[in-house]
Amino acid sequence: MNEVGMGLTIAGIAVGIAFPLMITHYRRERQRARLMQRLDHFTGWYGKRRKS
């Protein structure tokens, strides 16, 4: 296998590993953003302080 073929093989393997990791990262970030939005709308999270 010549140098070009070896380089393309290594690059293909790297892309094959990086692409699923990128998709997983994107999905986690979207899920985190949705969870943070839900937290903002949940008024009981911070608790209302009673005036005494």
mmJSON file of the N, C-alpha and C atoms, coordinates in Angstrom:
{"data_MODEL":{"atom_site":{
"group_PDB":["ATOM","ATOM","ATOM","ATOM","ATOM","ATOM","ATOM","ATOM","ATOM","ATOM","ATOM","ATOM","ATOM","ATOM","ATOM","ATOM","ATOM","ATOM","ATOM","ATOM","ATOM","ATOM","ATOM","ATOM","ATOM","ATOM","ATOM","ATOM","ATOM","ATOM","ATOM","ATOM","ATOM","ATOM","ATOM","ATOM","ATOM","ATOM","ATOM","ATOM","ATOM","ATOM","ATOM","ATOM","ATOM","ATOM","ATOM","ATOM","ATOM","ATOM","ATOM","ATOM","ATOM","ATOM","ATOM","ATOM","ATOM","ATOM","ATOM","ATOM","ATOM","ATOM","ATOM","ATOM","ATOM","ATOM","ATOM","ATOM","ATOM","ATOM","ATOM","ATOM","ATOM","ATOM","ATOM","ATOM","ATOM","ATOM","ATOM","ATOM","ATOM","ATOM","ATOM","ATOM","ATOM","ATOM","ATOM","ATOM","ATOM","ATOM","ATOM","ATOM","ATOM","ATOM","ATOM","ATOM","ATOM","ATOM","ATOM","ATOM","ATOM","ATOM","ATOM","ATOM","ATOM","ATOM","ATOM","ATOM","ATOM","ATOM","ATOM","ATOM","ATOM","ATOM","ATOM","ATOM","ATOM","ATOM","ATOM","ATOM","ATOM","ATOM","ATOM","ATOM","ATOM","ATOM","ATOM","ATOM","ATOM","ATOM","ATOM","ATOM","ATOM","ATOM","ATOM","ATOM","ATOM","ATOM","ATOM","ATOM","ATOM","ATOM","ATOM","ATOM","ATOM","ATOM","ATOM","ATOM","ATOM","ATOM","ATOM","ATOM","ATOM","ATOM","ATOM","ATOM"],
"id":[1,2,3,4,5,6,7,8,9,10,11,12,13,14,15,16,17,18,19,20,21,22,23,24,25,26,27,28,29,30,31,32,33,34,35,36,37,38,39,40,41,42,43,44,45,46,47,48,49,50,51,52,53,54,55,56,57,58,59,60,61,62,63,64,65,66,67,68,69,70,71,72,73,74,75,76,77,78,79,80,81,82,83,84,85,86,87,88,89,90,91,92,93,94,95,96,97,98,99,100,101,102,103,104,105,106,107,108,109,110,111,112,113,114,115,116,117,118,119,120,121,122,123,124,125,126,127,128,129,130,131,132,133,134,135,136,137,138,139,140,141,142,143,144,145,146,147,148,149,150,151,152,153,154,155,156],
"type_symbol":["N","C","C","N","C","C","N","C","C","N","C","C","N","C","C","N","C","C","N","C","C","N","C","C","N","C","C","N","C","C","N","C","C","N","C","C","N","C","C","N","C","C","N","C","C","N","C","C","N","C","C","N","C","C","N","C","C","N","C","C","N","C","C","N","C","C","N","C","C","N","C","C","N","C","C","N","C","C","N","C","C","N","C","C","N","C","C","N","C","C","N","C","C","N","C","C","N","C","C","N","C","C","N","C","C","N","C","C","N","C","C","N","C","C","N","C","C","N","C","C","N","C","C","N","C","C","N","C","C","N","C","C","N","C","C","N","C","C","N","C","C","N","C","C","N","C","C","N","C","C","N","C","C","N","C","C"],
"label_atom_id":["N","CA","C","N","CA","C","N","CA","C","N","CA","C","N","CA","C","N","CA","C","N","CA","C","N","CA","C","N","CA","C","N","CA","C","N","CA","C","N","CA","C","N","CA","C","N","CA","C","N","CA","C","N","CA","C","N","CA","C","N","CA","C","N","CA","C","N","CA","C","N","CA","C","N","CA","C","N","CA","C","N","CA","C","N","CA","C","N","CA","C","N","CA","C","N","CA","C","N","CA","C","N","CA","C","N","CA","C","N","CA","C","N","CA","C","N","CA","C","N","CA","C","N","CA","C","N","CA","C","N","CA","C","N","CA","C","N","CA","C","N","CA","C","N","CA","C","N","CA","C","N","CA","C","N","CA","C","N","CA","C","N","CA","C","N","CA","C","N","CA","C","N","CA","C","N","CA","C","N","CA","C"],
"label_alt_id":[null,null,null,null,null,null,null,null,null,null,null,null,null,null,null,null,null,null,null,null,null,null,null,null,null,null,null,null,null,null,null,null,null,null,null,null,null,null,null,null,null,null,null,null,null,null,null,null,null,null,null,null,null,null,null,null,null,null,null,null,null,null,null,null,null,null,null,null,null,null,null,null,null,null,null,null,null,null,null,null,null,null,null,null,null,null,null,null,null,null,null,null,null,null,null,null,null,null,null,null,null,null,null,null,null,null,null,null,null,null,null,null,null,null,null,null,null,null,null,null,null,null,null,null,null,null,null,null,null,null,null,null,null,null,null,null,null,null,null,null,null,null,null,null,null,null,null,null,null,null,null,null,null,null,null,null],
"label_comp_id":["MET","MET","MET","ASN","ASN","ASN","GLU","GLU","GLU","VAL","VAL","VAL","GLY","GLY","GLY","MET","MET","MET","GLY","GLY","GLY","LEU","LEU","LEU","THR","THR","THR","ILE","ILE","ILE","ALA","ALA","ALA","GLY","GLY","GLY","ILE","ILE","ILE","ALA","ALA","ALA","VAL","VAL","VAL","GLY","GLY","GLY","ILE","ILE","ILE","ALA","ALA","ALA","PHE","PHE","PHE","PRO","PRO","PRO","LEU","LEU","LEU","MET","MET","MET","ILE","ILE","ILE","THR","THR","THR","HIS","HIS","HIS","TYR","TYR","TYR","ARG","ARG","ARG","ARG","ARG","ARG","GLU","GLU","GLU","ARG","ARG","ARG","GLN","GLN","GLN","ARG","ARG","ARG","ALA","ALA","ALA","ARG","ARG","ARG","LEU","LEU","LEU","MET","MET","MET","GLN","GLN","GLN","ARG","ARG","ARG","LEU","LEU","LEU","ASP","ASP","ASP","HIS","HIS","HIS","PHE","PHE","PHE","THR","THR","THR","GLY","GLY","GLY","TRP","TRP","TRP","TYR","TYR","TYR","GLY","GLY","GLY","LYS","LYS","LYS","ARG","ARG","ARG","ARG","ARG","ARG","LYS","LYS","LYS","SER","SER","SER"],
"label_asym_id":["A","A","A","A","A","A","A","A","A","A","A","A","A","A","A","A","A","A","A","A","A","A","A","A","A","A","A","A","A","A","A","A","A","A","A","A","A","A","A","A","A","A","A","A","A","A","A","A","A","A","A","A","A","A","A","A","A","A","A","A","A","A","A","A","A","A","A","A","A","A","A","A","A","A","A","A","A","A","A","A","A","A","A","A","A","A","A","A","A","A","A","A","A","A","A","A","A","A","A","A","A","A","A","A","A","A","A","A","A","A","A","A","A","A","A","A","A","A","A","A","A","A","A","A","A","A","A","A","A","A","A","A","A","A","A","A","A","A","A","A","A","A","A","A","A","A","A","A","A","A","A","A","A","A","A","A"],
"label_entity_id":["1","1","1","1","1","1","1","1","1","1","1","1","1","1","1","1","1","1","1","1","1","1","1","1","1","1","1","1","1","1","1","1","1","1","1","1","1","1","1","1","1","1","1","1","1","1","1","1","1","1","1","1","1","1","1","1","1","1","1","1","1","1","1","1","1","1","1","1","1","1","1","1","1","1","1","1","1","1","1","1","1","1","1","1","1","1","1","1","1","1","1","1","1","1","1","1","1","1","1","1","1","1","1","1","1","1","1","1","1","1","1","1","1","1","1","1","1","1","1","1","1","1","1","1","1","1","1","1","1","1","1","1","1","1","1","1","1","1","1","1","1","1","1","1","1","1","1","1","1","1","1","1","1","1","1","1"],
"label_seq_id":[1,1,1,2,2,2,3,3,3,4,4,4,5,5,5,6,6,6,7,7,7,8,8,8,9,9,9,10,10,10,11,11,11,12,12,12,13,13,13,14,14,14,15,15,15,16,16,16,17,17,17,18,18,18,19,19,19,20,20,20,21,21,21,22,22,22,23,23,23,24,24,24,25,25,25,26,26,26,27,27,27,28,28,28,29,29,29,30,30,30,31,31,31,32,32,32,33,33,33,34,34,34,35,35,35,36,36,36,37,37,37,38,38,38,39,39,39,40,40,40,41,41,41,42,42,42,43,43,43,44,44,44,45,45,45,46,46,46,47,47,47,48,48,48,49,49,49,50,50,50,51,51,51,52,52,52],
"pdbx_PDB_ins_code":[null,null,null,null,null,null,null,null,null,null,null,null,null,null,null,null,null,null,null,null,null,null,null,null,null,null,null,null,null,null,null,null,null,null,null,null,null,null,null,null,null,null,null,null,null,null,null,null,null,null,null,null,null,null,null,null,null,null,null,null,null,null,null,null,null,null,null,null,null,null,null,null,null,null,null,null,null,null,null,null,null,null,null,null,null,null,null,null,null,null,null,null,null,null,null,null,null,null,null,null,null,null,null,null,null,null,null,null,null,null,null,null,null,null,null,null,null,null,null,null,null,null,null,null,null,null,null,null,null,null,null,null,null,null,null,null,null,null,null,null,null,null,null,null,null,null,null,null,null,null,null,null,null,null,null,null],
"Cartn_x":[0.852,0.0,0.899,0.64,1.481,1.091,1.823,1.623,0.241,-0.246,-1.556,-2.649,-2.57,-3.561,-3.534,-2.334,-2.199,-2.775,-2.513,-3.049,-4.568,-5.127,-6.581,-7.209,-6.549,-7.05,-7.078,-5.976,-5.904,-6.931,-7.069,-8.047,-9.47,-9.728,-11.054,-11.385,-10.415,-10.626,-10.868,-10.083,-10.247,-11.637,-12.09,-13.421,-14.488,-14.256,-15.207,-15.352,-14.313,-14.379,-14.954,-14.539,-14.937,-16.408,-16.95,-18.324,-19.348,-19.321,-20.286,-20.094,-18.847,-18.605,-19.192,-19.086,-19.64,-21.166,-21.791,-23.251,-23.7,-23.002,-23.345,-23.211,-22.143,-21.931,-23.06,-23.44,-24.517,-25.826,-26.14,-27.384,-27.384,-26.241,-26.158,-26.329,-25.735,-25.862,-27.297,-27.986,-29.384,-30.237,-29.959,-30.706,-30.438,-29.193,-28.851,-29.565,-29.622,-30.307,-31.798,-32.412,-33.833,-34.061,-33.182,-33.324,-33.158,-32.227,-32.023,-33.23,-33.861,-35.072,-36.179,-36.319,-37.342,-37.068,-35.798,-35.453,-35.84,-35.644,-35.989,-37.481,-38.306,-39.739,-40.305,-39.502,-39.968,-39.766,-40.83,-40.698,-40.363,-40.699,-40.437,-38.991,-38.178,-36.782,-36.028,-36.175,-35.447,-36.164,-37.42,-38.203,-38.551,-39.754,-40.149,-39.874,-39.203,-38.879,-40.077,-40.307,-41.408,-40.922,-41.731,-41.374,-41.861,-40.945,-41.352,-41.188],
"Cartn_y":[-1.176,0.0,1.242,2.138,3.338,4.359,5.473,6.473,7.124,7.36,7.996,7.072,5.816,4.855,4.71,4.679,4.58,5.823,6.99,8.235,8.27,7.834,7.806,6.796,5.682,4.675,5.215,5.84,6.401,7.518,8.375,9.456,8.899,7.855,7.241,6.652,6.009,5.444,6.564,7.642,8.769,9.393,9.571,10.143,9.162,7.871,6.864,6.824,7.175,7.245,8.582,9.664,11.007,11.301,10.812,11.15,10.679,9.419,9.014,9.769,10.091,10.863,12.264,12.861,14.188,14.166,13.142,13.018,12.843,12.003,11.784,13.067,13.812,15.079,16.064,16.156,17.059,16.686,15.405,14.966,15.252,15.045,15.339,16.823,17.661,19.098,19.561,18.994,19.346,18.908,17.714,17.222,18.11,18.517,19.389,20.735,21.267,22.543,22.42,21.302,21.097,20.987,20.268,20.128,21.472,22.293,23.594,24.497,24.383,25.159,24.752,23.465,22.99,23.48,23.528,24.026,25.485,26.284,27.702,27.908,27.015,27.179,26.577,25.838,25.208,26.177,26.831,27.894,27.359,26.128,25.588,25.199,25.248,24.803,25.69,26.992,27.892,28.11,27.795,27.947,29.393,29.608,30.969,31.19,32.278,32.569,33.215,32.741,33.313,34.551,35.563,36.77,36.593,36.757,36.57,37.836],
"Cartn_z":[0.0,0.0,0.0,-0.906,-0.989,0.082,0.096,1.143,1.079,-0.148,-0.291,0.242,-0.102,0.371,1.878,2.439,3.888,4.564,4.014,4.573,4.511,3.388,3.257,4.214,4.411,5.344,6.771,7.168,8.521,8.692,7.689,7.763,7.824,7.057,7.085,8.438,9.051,10.387,11.399,11.292,12.219,12.074,10.842,10.619,11.1,10.884,11.331,12.839,13.556,15.017,15.473,14.828,15.265,14.993,13.895,13.524,14.559,14.994,16.039,17.358,17.695,18.91,18.792,17.618,17.391,17.501,16.927,16.992,18.44,19.185,20.594,21.403,21.166,21.87,21.559,20.305,19.902,20.601,20.632,21.267,22.758,23.412,24.844,25.123,24.297,24.493,24.283,23.303,23.085,24.266,24.792,25.952,27.17,27.354,28.474,28.347,27.144,26.928,27.246,26.828,27.135,28.63,29.32,30.772,31.479,31.014,31.621,31.383,30.224,29.968,30.931,31.16,32.086,33.499,33.88,35.212,35.367,34.318,34.384,34.608,34.069,34.186,35.467,36.184,37.414,38.564,38.984,39.986,41.372,41.65,42.968,43.198,42.16,42.296,43.275,43.149,44.027,45.343,45.358,46.578,46.851,47.285,47.617,49.096,49.377,50.772,51.461,52.628,53.408,54.143,54.098,54.838,56.279,57.21,58.602,59.396],
"occupancy":[1.0,1.0,1.0,1.0,1.0,1.0,1.0,1.0,1.0,1.0,1.0,1.0,1.0,1.0,1.0,1.0,1.0,1.0,1.0,1.0,1.0,1.0,1.0,1.0,1.0,1.0,1.0,1.0,1.0,1.0,1.0,1.0,1.0,1.0,1.0,1.0,1.0,1.0,1.0,1.0,1.0,1.0,1.0,1.0,1.0,1.0,1.0,1.0,1.0,1.0,1.0,1.0,1.0,1.0,1.0,1.0,1.0,1.0,1.0,1.0,1.0,1.0,1.0,1.0,1.0,1.0,1.0,1.0,1.0,1.0,1.0,1.0,1.0,1.0,1.0,1.0,1.0,1.0,1.0,1.0,1.0,1.0,1.0,1.0,1.0,1.0,1.0,1.0,1.0,1.0,1.0,1.0,1.0,1.0,1.0,1.0,1.0,1.0,1.0,1.0,1.0,1.0,1.0,1.0,1.0,1.0,1.0,1.0,1.0,1.0,1.0,1.0,1.0,1.0,1.0,1.0,1.0,1.0,1.0,1.0,1.0,1.0,1.0,1.0,1.0,1.0,1.0,1.0,1.0,1.0,1.0,1.0,1.0,1.0,1.0,1.0,1.0,1.0,1.0,1.0,1.0,1.0,1.0,1.0,1.0,1.0,1.0,1.0,1.0,1.0,1.0,1.0,1.0,1.0,1.0,1.0],
"B_iso_or_equiv":[0.0,0.0,0.0,0.0,0.0,0.0,0.0,0.0,0.0,0.0,0.0,0.0,0.0,0.0,0.0,0.0,0.0,0.0,0.0,0.0,0.0,0.0,0.0,0.0,0.0,0.0,0.0,0.0,0.0,0.0,0.0,0.0,0.0,0.0,0.0,0.0,0.0,0.0,0.0,0.0,0.0,0.0,0.0,0.0,0.0,0.0,0.0,0.0,0.0,0.0,0.0,0.0,0.0,0.0,0.0,0.0,0.0,0.0,0.0,0.0,0.0,0.0,0.0,0.0,0.0,0.0,0.0,0.0,0.0,0.0,0.0,0.0,0.0,0.0,0.0,0.0,0.0,0.0,0.0,0.0,0.0,0.0,0.0,0.0,0.0,0.0,0.0,0.0,0.0,0.0,0.0,0.0,0.0,0.0,0.0,0.0,0.0,0.0,0.0,0.0,0.0,0.0,0.0,0.0,0.0,0.0,0.0,0.0,0.0,0.0,0.0,0.0,0.0,0.0,0.0,0.0,0.0,0.0,0.0,0.0,0.0,0.0,0.0,0.0,0.0,0.0,0.0,0.0,0.0,0.0,0.0,0.0,0.0,0.0,0.0,0.0,0.0,0.0,0.0,0.0,0.0,0.0,0.0,0.0,0.0,0.0,0.0,0.0,0.0,0.0,0.0,0.0,0.0,0.0,0.0,0.0],
"pdbx_formal_charge":[null,null,null,null,null,null,null,null,null,null,null,null,null,null,null,null,null,null,null,null,null,null,null,null,null,null,null,null,null,null,null,null,null,null,null,null,null,null,null,null,null,null,null,null,null,null,null,null,null,null,null,null,null,null,null,null,null,null,null,null,null,null,null,null,null,null,null,null,null,null,null,null,null,null,null,null,null,null,null,null,null,null,null,null,null,null,null,null,null,null,null,null,null,null,null,null,null,null,null,null,null,null,null,null,null,null,null,null,null,null,null,null,null,null,null,null,null,null,null,null,null,null,null,null,null,null,null,null,null,null,null,null,null,null,null,null,null,null,null,null,null,null,null,null,null,null,null,null,null,null,null,null,null,null,null,null],
"auth_seq_id":[1,1,1,2,2,2,3,3,3,4,4,4,5,5,5,6,6,6,7,7,7,8,8,8,9,9,9,10,10,10,11,11,11,12,12,12,13,13,13,14,14,14,15,15,15,16,16,16,17,17,17,18,18,18,19,19,19,20,20,20,21,21,21,22,22,22,23,23,23,24,24,24,25,25,25,26,26,26,27,27,27,28,28,28,29,29,29,30,30,30,31,31,31,32,32,32,33,33,33,34,34,34,35,35,35,36,36,36,37,37,37,38,38,38,39,39,39,40,40,40,41,41,41,42,42,42,43,43,43,44,44,44,45,45,45,46,46,46,47,47,47,48,48,48,49,49,49,50,50,50,51,51,51,52,52,52],
"auth_comp_id":["MET","MET","MET","ASN","ASN","ASN","GLU","GLU","GLU","VAL","VAL","VAL","GLY","GLY","GLY","MET","MET","MET","GLY","GLY","GLY","LEU","LEU","LEU","THR","THR","THR","ILE","ILE","ILE","ALA","ALA","ALA","GLY","GLY","GLY","ILE","ILE","ILE","ALA","ALA","ALA","VAL","VAL","VAL","GLY","GLY","GLY","ILE","ILE","ILE","ALA","ALA","ALA","PHE","PHE","PHE","PRO","PRO","PRO","LEU","LEU","LEU","MET","MET","MET","ILE","ILE","ILE","THR","THR","THR","HIS","HIS","HIS","TYR","TYR","TYR","ARG","ARG","ARG","ARG","ARG","ARG","GLU","GLU","GLU","ARG","ARG","ARG","GLN","GLN","GLN","ARG","ARG","ARG","ALA","ALA","ALA","ARG","ARG","ARG","LEU","LEU","LEU","MET","MET","MET","GLN","GLN","GLN","ARG","ARG","ARG","LEU","LEU","LEU","ASP","ASP","ASP","HIS","HIS","HIS","PHE","PHE","PHE","THR","THR","THR","GLY","GLY","GLY","TRP","TRP","TRP","TYR","TYR","TYR","GLY","GLY","GLY","LYS","LYS","LYS","ARG","ARG","ARG","ARG","ARG","ARG","LYS","LYS","LYS","SER","SER","SER"],
"auth_asym_id":["A","A","A","A","A","A","A","A","A","A","A","A","A","A","A","A","A","A","A","A","A","A","A","A","A","A","A","A","A","A","A","A","A","A","A","A","A","A","A","A","A","A","A","A","A","A","A","A","A","A","A","A","A","A","A","A","A","A","A","A","A","A","A","A","A","A","A","A","A","A","A","A","A","A","A","A","A","A","A","A","A","A","A","A","A","A","A","A","A","A","A","A","A","A","A","A","A","A","A","A","A","A","A","A","A","A","A","A","A","A","A","A","A","A","A","A","A","A","A","A","A","A","A","A","A","A","A","A","A","A","A","A","A","A","A","A","A","A","A","A","A","A","A","A","A","A","A","A","A","A","A","A","A","A","A","A"],
"auth_atom_id":["N","CA","C","N","CA","C","N","CA","C","N","CA","C","N","CA","C","N","CA","C","N","CA","C","N","CA","C","N","CA","C","N","CA","C","N","CA","C","N","CA","C","N","CA","C","N","CA","C","N","CA","C","N","CA","C","N","CA","C","N","CA","C","N","CA","C","N","CA","C","N","CA","C","N","CA","C","N","CA","C","N","CA","C","N","CA","C","N","CA","C","N","CA","C","N","CA","C","N","CA","C","N","CA","C","N","CA","C","N","CA","C","N","CA","C","N","CA","C","N","CA","C","N","CA","C","N","CA","C","N","CA","C","N","CA","C","N","CA","C","N","CA","C","N","CA","C","N","CA","C","N","CA","C","N","CA","C","N","CA","C","N","CA","C","N","CA","C","N","CA","C","N","CA","C","N","CA","C","N","CA","C"],
"pdbx_PDB_model_num":[1,1,1,1,1,1,1,1,1,1,1,1,1,1,1,1,1,1,1,1,1,1,1,1,1,1,1,1,1,1,1,1,1,1,1,1,1,1,1,1,1,1,1,1,1,1,1,1,1,1,1,1,1,1,1,1,1,1,1,1,1,1,1,1,1,1,1,1,1,1,1,1,1,1,1,1,1,1,1,1,1,1,1,1,1,1,1,1,1,1,1,1,1,1,1,1,1,1,1,1,1,1,1,1,1,1,1,1,1,1,1,1,1,1,1,1,1,1,1,1,1,1,1,1,1,1,1,1,1,1,1,1,1,1,1,1,1,1,1,1,1,1,1,1,1,1,1,1,1,1,1,1,1,1,1,1]
}}}
